Each structure stands twice: as C-alpha cells, then as structure tokens.
Amino acid sequence: MKDFDKVFADMDKVFQDVDKVFKQVDKIMDQVQQGPVARKIEIMPWKEWFAWRPVKIKGKRIWLKKVYRRKINTYVDYEDWARYEYGDIFDVLKEAE
C-alpha cells in the first residue's frame, strides 16, 4: 500500500509540473497572438490567358477560350499564398479607370 501512495504522490508532483508548463505556454501564446501580424497583399496586372481548364467568371464556367487572369499574392509572416482571379475584358477595363 505504501508503494501505491508513493506512486500517487510522484504522479501528483508530475501533474503539478505539467500544469505549470501549460500555464507558461498559455502566457507565451497570449503574448504572441497579441502582437502585430506582418501582412501584405500584392495584386498583379491582368494578363491574357488561355483557359485550358474550366474557370468561373461572373458565375459561369468558361473554358477553351482566351480570358484574363491575374495573380494575387498574400504574404503573412514569411509565408505566401498565390491565388488567381479570372475575368473578361470588362473586368480589365473597370480596373483601368
């Protein structure tokens, strides 16, 4: 019985240490999340592109035609994501204004 008491006492000490570590991690995460996030969005110019696969323009699927496409880069904390936006000549002219 004494062995079990010793084991439970040791486990209790380990759980208290783990609890302290989790509290420290929570404190650090709060500091990190409250800091500013470096974010930058770059919108590239429209370019003519052959839609070799279906793309959606104004709610319609268009393919095997020439359309306009532009790349949008989003940089967040040294990571970047590229996505493409598709449009027709009217979208290009609207941007030119």
Secondary structure as GFF3:
##gff-version 3
##sequence-region A 1 97
A	DSSP	alpha_helix	2	34	.	.	.	ID=ss1
A	DSSP	beta_strand	39	43	.	.	.	ID=ss2
A	DSSP	beta_strand	47	50	.	.	.	ID=ss3
A	DSSP	beta_strand	55	57	.	.	.	ID=ss4
A	DSSP	beta_strand	60	62	.	.	.	ID=ss5
A	DSSP	beta_strand	66	76	.	.	.	ID=ss6
A	DSSP	beta_strand	79	87	.	.	.	ID=ss7
A	DSSP	alpha_helix	89	96	.	.	.	ID=ss8
###
